[in-house]
Amino acid sequence: MPVTTLSSRELNHDVSSAKKAAQSGPVVITDRGKPSHVLMTYDEFKRLTGKRRSLVEALAMPGLSDIDFDPPRVEIIQRRVDLT
């Protein structure tokens, strides 16, 4: 995904080009040479800020039962505490 960088002056002079560039990736808007804003499509914004899944919802996703997951057992060893 290409990232386009435009100064705020360039953005003000040609908003339509910035909107076209945002169709293929984020457009970084700079102010005095420093990044200050990002222009992206609304669909990309929704994808990035969409509803977060709970752990239960994530584990219930289709296809996850096909994944082999066998984590190693952890052995917890007790140690004596000296309270003197």
Backbone atoms as SQL, in Angstrom:
CREATE TABLE atoms (id INTEGER PRIMARY KEY, chain TEXT, resi INTEGER, resn TEXT, atom TEXT, x REAL, y REAL, z REAL);
INSERT INTO atoms VALUES
  (1, 'A', 1, 'MET', 'N', 0.844, -1.163, 0.000),
  (2, 'A', 1, 'MET', 'CA', 0.000, 0.000, 0.000),
  (3, 'A', 1, 'MET', 'C', 0.902, 1.243, 0.000),
  (4, 'A', 2, 'PRO', 'N', 0.840, 2.028, -1.050),
  (5, 'A', 2, 'PRO', 'CA', 1.698, 3.212, -1.117),
  (6, 'A', 2, 'PRO', 'C', 1.218, 4.323, -0.177),
  (7, 'A', 3, 'VAL', 'N', 2.160, 5.029, 0.403),
  (8, 'A', 3, 'VAL', 'CA', 1.845, 6.169, 1.266),
  (9, 'A', 3, 'VAL', 'C', 2.238, 7.432, 0.509),
  (10, 'A', 4, 'THR', 'N', 1.288, 8.340, 0.352),
  (11, 'A', 4, 'THR', 'CA', 1.528, 9.600, -0.330),
  (12, 'A', 4, 'THR', 'C', 1.694, 10.688, 0.715),
  (13, 'A', 5, 'THR', 'N', 2.631, 11.594, 0.489),
  (14, 'A', 5, 'THR', 'CA', 2.838, 12.709, 1.408),
  (15, 'A', 5, 'THR', 'C', 2.585, 14.012, 0.670),
  (16, 'A', 6, 'LEU', 'N', 1.765, 14.859, 1.263),
  (17, 'A', 6, 'LEU', 'CA', 1.451, 16.172, 0.689),
  (18, 'A', 6, 'LEU', 'C', 1.593, 17.227, 1.770),
  (19, 'A', 7, 'SER', 'N', 2.042, 18.395, 1.366),
  (20, 'A', 7, 'SER', 'CA', 2.043, 19.513, 2.313),
  (21, 'A', 7, 'SER', 'C', 0.613, 20.023, 2.425),
  (22, 'A', 8, 'SER', 'N', 0.322, 20.747, 3.484),
  (23, 'A', 8, 'SER', 'CA', -1.032, 21.287, 3.639),
  (24, 'A', 8, 'SER', 'C', -1.350, 22.260, 2.507),
  (25, 'A', 9, 'ARG', 'N', -0.348, 22.938, 1.996),
  (26, 'A', 9, 'ARG', 'CA', -0.554, 23.857, 0.868),
  (27, 'A', 9, 'ARG', 'C', -0.945, 23.064, -0.384),
  (28, 'A', 10, 'GLU', 'N', -0.230, 21.944, -0.644),
  (29, 'A', 10, 'GLU', 'CA', -0.562, 21.108, -1.806),
  (30, 'A', 10, 'GLU', 'C', -1.980, 20.550, -1.672),
  (31, 'A', 11, 'LEU', 'N', -2.345, 20.146, -0.469),
  (32, 'A', 11, 'LEU', 'CA', -3.694, 19.636, -0.238),
  (33, 'A', 11, 'LEU', 'C', -4.737, 20.701, -0.557),
  (34, 'A', 12, 'ASN', 'N', -4.514, 21.913, -0.082),
  (35, 'A', 12, 'ASN', 'CA', -5.470, 23.000, -0.317),
  (36, 'A', 12, 'ASN', 'C', -5.616, 23.325, -1.798),
  (37, 'A', 13, 'HIS', 'N', -4.541, 23.178, -2.552),
  (38, 'A', 13, 'HIS', 'CA', -4.590, 23.503, -3.981),
  (39, 'A', 13, 'HIS', 'C', -5.217, 22.397, -4.822),
  (40, 'A', 14, 'ASP', 'N', -5.148, 21.141, -4.358),
  (41, 'A', 14, 'ASP', 'CA', -5.651, 20.041, -5.177),
  (42, 'A', 14, 'ASP', 'C', -6.225, 18.926, -4.303),
  (43, 'A', 15, 'VAL', 'N', -7.378, 19.185, -3.723),
  (44, 'A', 15, 'VAL', 'CA', -8.033, 18.213, -2.844),
  (45, 'A', 15, 'VAL', 'C', -8.420, 16.961, -3.619),
  (46, 'A', 16, 'SER', 'N', -8.866, 17.103, -4.852),
  (47, 'A', 16, 'SER', 'CA', -9.309, 15.933, -5.620),
  (48, 'A', 16, 'SER', 'C', -8.160, 14.947, -5.845),
  (49, 'A', 17, 'SER', 'N', -6.943, 15.411, -6.068),
  (50, 'A', 17, 'SER', 'CA', -5.797, 14.512, -6.223),
  (51, 'A', 17, 'SER', 'C', -5.503, 13.776, -4.923),
  (52, 'A', 18, 'ALA', 'N', -5.654, 14.458, -3.813),
  (53, 'A', 18, 'ALA', 'CA', -5.426, 13.826, -2.516),
  (54, 'A', 18, 'ALA', 'C', -6.468, 12.736, -2.274),
  (55, 'A', 19, 'LYS', 'N', -7.712, 13.017, -2.637),
  (56, 'A', 19, 'LYS', 'CA', -8.764, 12.015, -2.471),
  (57, 'A', 19, 'LYS', 'C', -8.517, 10.806, -3.366),
  (58, 'A', 20, 'LYS', 'N', -8.042, 11.032, -4.571),
  (59, 'A', 20, 'LYS', 'CA', -7.713, 9.922, -5.470),
  (60, 'A', 20, 'LYS', 'C', -6.556, 9.104, -4.911),
  (61, 'A', 21, 'ALA', 'N', -5.545, 9.779, -4.374),
  (62, 'A', 21, 'ALA', 'CA', -4.397, 9.079, -3.800),
  (63, 'A', 21, 'ALA', 'C', -4.822, 8.241, -2.596),
  (64, 'A', 22, 'ALA', 'N', -5.804, 8.716, -1.829),
  (65, 'A', 22, 'ALA', 'CA', -6.270, 7.995, -0.648),
  (66, 'A', 22, 'ALA', 'C', -6.975, 6.693, -1.024),
  (67, 'A', 23, 'GLN', 'N', -7.404, 6.558, -2.278),
  (68, 'A', 23, 'GLN', 'CA', -8.032, 5.310, -2.723),
  (69, 'A', 23, 'GLN', 'C', -7.029, 4.159, -2.721),
  (70, 'A', 24, 'SER', 'N', -5.741, 4.448, -2.880),
  (71, 'A', 24, 'SER', 'CA', -4.744, 3.373, -2.931),
  (72, 'A', 24, 'SER', 'C', -3.907, 3.278, -1.662),
  (73, 'A', 25, 'GLY', 'N', -4.068, 4.220, -0.736),
  (74, 'A', 25, 'GLY', 'CA', -3.317, 4.156, 0.514),
  (75, 'A', 25, 'GLY', 'C', -3.429, 5.469, 1.268),
  (76, 'A', 26, 'PRO', 'N', -2.886, 5.515, 2.467),
  (77, 'A', 26, 'PRO', 'CA', -3.000, 6.738, 3.272),
  (78, 'A', 26, 'PRO', 'C', -2.236, 7.906, 2.667),
  (79, 'A', 27, 'VAL', 'N', -2.754, 9.091, 2.907),
  (80, 'A', 27, 'VAL', 'CA', -2.101, 10.325, 2.464),
  (81, 'A', 27, 'VAL', 'C', -1.705, 11.095, 3.719),
  (82, 'A', 28, 'VAL', 'N', -0.402, 11.270, 3.907),
  (83, 'A', 28, 'VAL', 'CA', 0.101, 11.994, 5.068),
  (84, 'A', 28, 'VAL', 'C', 0.157, 13.469, 4.715),
  (85, 'A', 29, 'ILE', 'N', -0.484, 14.288, 5.527),
  (86, 'A', 29, 'ILE', 'CA', -0.485, 15.738, 5.325),
  (87, 'A', 29, 'ILE', 'C', 0.531, 16.336, 6.284),
  (88, 'A', 30, 'THR', 'N', 1.429, 17.129, 5.737),
  (89, 'A', 30, 'THR', 'CA', 2.458, 17.735, 6.580),
  (90, 'A', 30, 'THR', 'C', 2.144, 19.205, 6.820),
  (91, 'A', 31, 'ASP', 'N', 2.595, 19.686, 7.948),
  (92, 'A', 31, 'ASP', 'CA', 2.478, 21.095, 8.299),
  (93, 'A', 31, 'ASP', 'C', 3.862, 21.560, 8.726),
  (94, 'A', 32, 'ARG', 'N', 4.438, 22.435, 7.938),
  (95, 'A', 32, 'ARG', 'CA', 5.802, 22.900, 8.158),
  (96, 'A', 32, 'ARG', 'C', 6.807, 21.755, 8.167),
  (97, 'A', 33, 'GLY', 'N', 6.566, 20.787, 7.282),
  (98, 'A', 33, 'GLY', 'CA', 7.483, 19.674, 7.112),
  (99, 'A', 33, 'GLY', 'C', 7.283, 18.510, 8.058),
  (100, 'A', 34, 'LYS', 'N', 6.391, 18.630, 9.021),
  (101, 'A', 34, 'LYS', 'CA', 6.148, 17.548, 9.977),
  (102, 'A', 34, 'LYS', 'C', 4.780, 16.937, 9.719),
  (103, 'A', 35, 'PRO', 'N', 4.674, 15.595, 9.771),
  (104, 'A', 35, 'PRO', 'CA', 3.366, 14.958, 9.584),
  (105, 'A', 35, 'PRO', 'C', 2.371, 15.454, 10.637),
  (106, 'A', 36, 'SER', 'N', 1.181, 15.819, 10.191),
  (107, 'A', 36, 'SER', 'CA', 0.191, 16.335, 11.133),
  (108, 'A', 36, 'SER', 'C', -1.170, 15.640, 11.018),
  (109, 'A', 37, 'HIS', 'N', -1.515, 15.145, 9.832),
  (110, 'A', 37, 'HIS', 'CA', -2.809, 14.501, 9.628),
  (111, 'A', 37, 'HIS', 'C', -2.652, 13.371, 8.616),
  (112, 'A', 38, 'VAL', 'N', -3.648, 12.481, 8.603),
  (113, 'A', 38, 'VAL', 'CA', -3.677, 11.400, 7.620),
  (114, 'A', 38, 'VAL', 'C', -5.048, 11.390, 6.972),
  (115, 'A', 39, 'LEU', 'N', -5.061, 11.339, 5.653),
  (116, 'A', 39, 'LEU', 'CA', -6.302, 11.248, 4.890),
  (117, 'A', 39, 'LEU', 'C', -6.440, 9.811, 4.403),
  (118, 'A', 40, 'MET', 'N', -7.604, 9.215, 4.632),
  (119, 'A', 40, 'MET', 'CA', -7.873, 7.854, 4.177),
  (120, 'A', 40, 'MET', 'C', -9.333, 7.750, 3.790),
  (121, 'A', 41, 'THR', 'N', -9.671, 6.677, 3.099),
  (122, 'A', 41, 'THR', 'CA', -11.064, 6.487, 2.722),
  (123, 'A', 41, 'THR', 'C', -11.881, 6.145, 3.961),
  (124, 'A', 42, 'TYR', 'N', -13.165, 6.378, 3.863),
  (125, 'A', 42, 'TYR', 'CA', -14.038, 6.081, 4.996),
  (126, 'A', 42, 'TYR', 'C', -14.094, 4.579, 5.258),
  (127, 'A', 43, 'ASP', 'N', -14.059, 3.777, 4.189),
  (128, 'A', 43, 'ASP', 'CA', -14.059, 2.321, 4.374),
  (129, 'A', 43, 'ASP', 'C', -12.833, 1.861, 5.159),
  (130, 'A', 44, 'GLU', 'N', -11.667, 2.435, 4.864),
  (131, 'A', 44, 'GLU', 'CA', -10.454, 2.094, 5.601),
  (132, 'A', 44, 'GLU', 'C', -10.560, 2.557, 7.055),
  (133, 'A', 45, 'PHE', 'N', -11.129, 3.716, 7.261),
  (134, 'A', 45, 'PHE', 'CA', -11.337, 4.222, 8.620),
  (135, 'A', 45, 'PHE', 'C', -12.238, 3.270, 9.409),
  (136, 'A', 46, 'LYS', 'N', -13.340, 2.837, 8.790),
  (137, 'A', 46, 'LYS', 'CA', -14.250, 1.907, 9.464),
  (138, 'A', 46, 'LYS', 'C', -13.542, 0.594, 9.785),
  (139, 'A', 47, 'ARG', 'N', -12.709, 0.114, 8.850),
  (140, 'A', 47, 'ARG', 'CA', -11.992, -1.138, 9.078),
  (141, 'A', 47, 'ARG', 'C', -11.048, -1.019, 10.267),
  (142, 'A', 48, 'LEU', 'N', -10.362, 0.119, 10.375),
  (143, 'A', 48, 'LEU', 'CA', -9.401, 0.313, 11.454),
  (144, 'A', 48, 'LEU', 'C', -10.056, 0.564, 12.803),
  (145, 'A', 49, 'THR', 'N', -11.239, 1.156, 12.803),
  (146, 'A', 49, 'THR', 'CA', -11.885, 1.525, 14.063),
  (147, 'A', 49, 'THR', 'C', -13.121, 0.685, 14.352),
  (148, 'A', 50, 'GLY', 'N', -13.292, -0.393, 13.608),
  (149, 'A', 50, 'GLY', 'CA', -14.479, -1.229, 13.766),
  (150, 'A', 50, 'GLY', 'C', -14.595, -1.823, 15.153),
  (151, 'A', 51, 'LYS', 'N', -15.741, -2.432, 15.377),
  (152, 'A', 51, 'LYS', 'CA', -16.028, -3.025, 16.680),
  (153, 'A', 51, 'LYS', 'C', -14.972, -4.065, 17.027),
  (154, 'A', 52, 'ARG', 'N', -14.472, -4.000, 18.223),
  (155, 'A', 52, 'ARG', 'CA', -13.493, -4.965, 18.702),
  (156, 'A', 52, 'ARG', 'C', -14.226, -6.223, 19.153),
  (157, 'A', 53, 'ARG', 'N', -13.622, -7.365, 18.860),
  (158, 'A', 53, 'ARG', 'CA', -14.204, -8.638, 19.275),
  (159, 'A', 53, 'ARG', 'C', -13.775, -8.969, 20.690),
  (160, 'A', 54, 'SER', 'N', -14.661, -9.636, 21.393),
  (161, 'A', 54, 'SER', 'CA', -14.278, -10.166, 22.693),
  (162, 'A', 54, 'SER', 'C', -13.481, -11.446, 22.444),
  (163, 'A', 55, 'LEU', 'N', -12.807, -11.937, 23.460),
  (164, 'A', 55, 'LEU', 'CA', -12.041, -13.169, 23.325),
  (165, 'A', 55, 'LEU', 'C', -12.948, -14.322, 22.940),
  (166, 'A', 56, 'VAL', 'N', -14.129, -14.369, 23.516),
  (167, 'A', 56, 'VAL', 'CA', -15.083, -15.448, 23.206),
  (168, 'A', 56, 'VAL', 'C', -15.489, -15.378, 21.738),
  (169, 'A', 57, 'GLU', 'N', -15.778, -14.171, 21.242),
  (170, 'A', 57, 'GLU', 'CA', -16.150, -14.020, 19.829),
  (171, 'A', 57, 'GLU', 'C', -14.996, -14.410, 18.906),
  (172, 'A', 58, 'ALA', 'N', -13.784, -14.023, 19.263),
  (173, 'A', 58, 'ALA', 'CA', -12.620, -14.349, 18.439),
  (174, 'A', 58, 'ALA', 'C', -12.390, -15.853, 18.388),
  (175, 'A', 59, 'LEU', 'N', -12.548, -16.525, 19.525),
  (176, 'A', 59, 'LEU', 'CA', -12.338, -17.972, 19.560),
  (177, 'A', 59, 'LEU', 'C', -13.446, -18.736, 18.866),
  (178, 'A', 60, 'ALA', 'N', -14.610, -18.107, 18.697),
  (179, 'A', 60, 'ALA', 'CA', -15.735, -18.759, 18.034),
  (180, 'A', 60, 'ALA', 'C', -15.726, -18.538, 16.523),
  (181, 'A', 61, 'MET', 'N', -14.700, -17.896, 15.990),
  (182, 'A', 61, 'MET', 'CA', -14.641, -17.627, 14.560),
  (183, 'A', 61, 'MET', 'C', -14.586, -18.940, 13.774),
  (184, 'A', 62, 'PRO', 'N', -15.237, -18.992, 12.627),
  (185, 'A', 62, 'PRO', 'CA', -15.211, -20.206, 11.815),
  (186, 'A', 62, 'PRO', 'C', -13.786, -20.524, 11.366),
  (187, 'A', 63, 'GLY', 'N', -13.470, -21.819, 11.306),
  (188, 'A', 63, 'GLY', 'CA', -12.167, -22.251, 10.818),
  (189, 'A', 63, 'GLY', 'C', -11.116, -22.413, 11.890),
  (190, 'A', 64, 'LEU', 'N', -11.351, -21.894, 13.082),
  (191, 'A', 64, 'LEU', 'CA', -10.348, -21.994, 14.131),
  (192, 'A', 64, 'LEU', 'C', -10.197, -23.410, 14.660),
  (193, 'A', 65, 'SER', 'N', -11.227, -24.228, 14.508),
  (194, 'A', 65, 'SER', 'CA', -11.129, -25.606, 15.002),
  (195, 'A', 65, 'SER', 'C', -10.137, -26.414, 14.176),
  (196, 'A', 66, 'ASP', 'N', -9.790, -25.936, 12.996),
  (197, 'A', 66, 'ASP', 'CA', -8.829, -26.639, 12.144),
  (198, 'A', 66, 'ASP', 'C', -7.379, -26.364, 12.544),
  (199, 'A', 67, 'ILE', 'N', -7.148, -25.427, 13.450),
  (200, 'A', 67, 'ILE', 'CA', -5.795, -25.050, 13.854),
  (201, 'A', 67, 'ILE', 'C', -5.361, -25.931, 15.026),
  (202, 'A', 68, 'ASP', 'N', -4.198, -26.555, 14.863),
  (203, 'A', 68, 'ASP', 'CA', -3.640, -27.344, 15.957),
  (204, 'A', 68, 'ASP', 'C', -2.947, -26.411, 16.937),
  (205, 'A', 69, 'PHE', 'N', -3.350, -26.498, 18.191),
  (206, 'A', 69, 'PHE', 'CA', -2.750, -25.657, 19.223),
  (207, 'A', 69, 'PHE', 'C', -2.496, -26.509, 20.447),
  (208, 'A', 70, 'ASP', 'N', -1.246, -26.781, 20.718),
  (209, 'A', 70, 'ASP', 'CA', -0.869, -27.624, 21.840),
  (210, 'A', 70, 'ASP', 'C', 0.260, -26.930, 22.600),
  (211, 'A', 71, 'PRO', 'N', -0.091, -25.969, 23.458),
  (212, 'A', 71, 'PRO', 'CA', 0.967, -25.230, 24.169),
  (213, 'A', 71, 'PRO', 'C', 1.679, -26.132, 25.173),
  (214, 'A', 72, 'PRO', 'N', 2.955, -25.866, 25.416),
  (215, 'A', 72, 'PRO', 'CA', 3.682, -26.679, 26.392),
  (216, 'A', 72, 'PRO', 'C', 3.155, -26.432, 27.802),
  (217, 'A', 73, 'ARG', 'N', 3.171, -27.471, 28.624),
  (218, 'A', 73, 'ARG', 'CA', 2.740, -27.353, 30.021),
  (219, 'A', 73, 'ARG', 'C', 3.807, -26.608, 30.800),
  (220, 'A', 74, 'VAL', 'N', 3.383, -25.764, 31.685),
  (221, 'A', 74, 'VAL', 'CA', 4.300, -25.030, 32.543),
  (222, 'A', 74, 'VAL', 'C', 4.289, -25.682, 33.914),
  (223, 'A', 75, 'GLU', 'N', 5.469, -25.980, 34.400),
  (224, 'A', 75, 'GLU', 'CA', 5.571, -26.586, 35.715),
  (225, 'A', 75, 'GLU', 'C', 5.942, -25.501, 36.718),
  (226, 'A', 76, 'ILE', 'N', 5.091, -25.334, 37.722),
  (227, 'A', 76, 'ILE', 'CA', 5.332, -24.327, 38.755),
  (228, 'A', 76, 'ILE', 'C', 5.961, -25.006, 39.960),
  (229, 'A', 77, 'ILE', 'N', 7.135, -24.578, 40.290),
  (230, 'A', 77, 'ILE', 'CA', 7.864, -25.172, 41.412),
  (231, 'A', 77, 'ILE', 'C', 7.765, -24.239, 42.602),
  (232, 'A', 78, 'GLN', 'N', 7.309, -24.788, 43.721),
  (233, 'A', 78, 'GLN', 'CA', 7.221, -23.993, 44.951),
  (234, 'A', 78, 'GLN', 'C', 8.591, -23.896, 45.576),
  (235, 'A', 79, 'ARG', 'N', 8.858, -22.810, 46.198),
  (236, 'A', 79, 'ARG', 'CA', 10.114, -22.683, 46.939),
  (237, 'A', 79, 'ARG', 'C', 9.813, -22.244, 48.358),
  (238, 'A', 80, 'ARG', 'N', 10.665, -22.611, 49.226),
  (239, 'A', 80, 'ARG', 'CA', 10.482, -22.298, 50.641),
  (240, 'A', 80, 'ARG', 'C', 10.734, -20.815, 50.880),
  (241, 'A', 81, 'VAL', 'N', 9.995, -20.266, 51.800),
  (242, 'A', 81, 'VAL', 'CA', 10.135, -18.858, 52.178),
  (243, 'A', 81, 'VAL', 'C', 10.708, -18.793, 53.585),
  (244, 'A', 82, 'ASP', 'N', 11.719, -18.004, 53.728),
  (245, 'A', 82, 'ASP', 'CA', 12.350, -17.829, 55.029),
  (246, 'A', 82, 'ASP', 'C', 11.831, -16.520, 55.629),
  (247, 'A', 83, 'LEU', 'N', 11.022, -16.605, 56.660),
  (248, 'A', 83, 'LEU', 'CA', 10.436, -15.414, 57.282),
  (249, 'A', 83, 'LEU', 'C', 11.155, -15.006, 58.571),
  (250, 'A', 84, 'THR', 'N', 12.379, -15.480, 58.745),
  (251, 'A', 84, 'THR', 'CA', 13.112, -15.115, 59.978),
  (252, 'A', 84, 'THR', 'C', 13.807, -13.792, 59.836);
